[in-house]
């Protein structure tokens, strides 16, 4: 059976593994990276891949290609990593660099687009030509598959749906310059923004914010909301309504038969049920396979996504040859 290497670059950590064409992970190794710009990230990616091949290896198998899932904007056609974000933009020919260094065909994709391709290969998207995958974790973004094709956009910037308003007014400024984007309300970052913004109105909250180091723990917010904490209830209600409206907006946009959700915010069954209860039957009537949580293991979703990119792009190149 053919195998592929997947490399999931998540910003502060990196996971490399060998995956077969059924989506089974044969081996993997984790690396930490710290804060990076594109230049340092590429050096870390090359060093880690070299280490993986030396220390873990692939036995007598020769993986057909390596796929890399990256944060930021990625030109999948030219194999160019365009930017991490506006402040970290230094386009580079990463796929060619990997090919020149390791002699292995290399394909790149953004992390959420990769996860969407993994759904298409091995997840809920297997039997659907029209589905939407929405990742609701630290940030919010989506991959839309329409008539079997993942929408990339004219600048590989499609799917940044976290920066849309969803009928929830918290008065929170988003990093993109707009106010009340769904990412600023319902992502991991959004819960943190809103908790800090709204806390002065709810002095009785048990959520510790003033002394908090790092971001608010969303699991703690869910637990306190279920105990009647008013601030946490507002945070949860706003986020659930925002996510439900986002889902319904995307359903109106591309008419999917399946909506797949991934990411830490929605993997909690109580939160997922709350979001489901806010979906309108009339709007959702053609989503015949329903709104479902990804069945791919969240700890390896990025790795599977990267391997799925290698597998599908490699098959496409062979078909075109
Ligand atoms: Zn925004």
Boltz pocket constraint, residues with backbone or C-beta under 6 A from the ligand:
constraints:
  - pocket:
      binder: B
      contacts: [[A, 162], [A, 163], [A, 164], [A, 174], [A, 175], [A, 176], [A, 177], [A, 178], [A, 181], [A, 183], [A, 184]]
      max_distance: 6.0
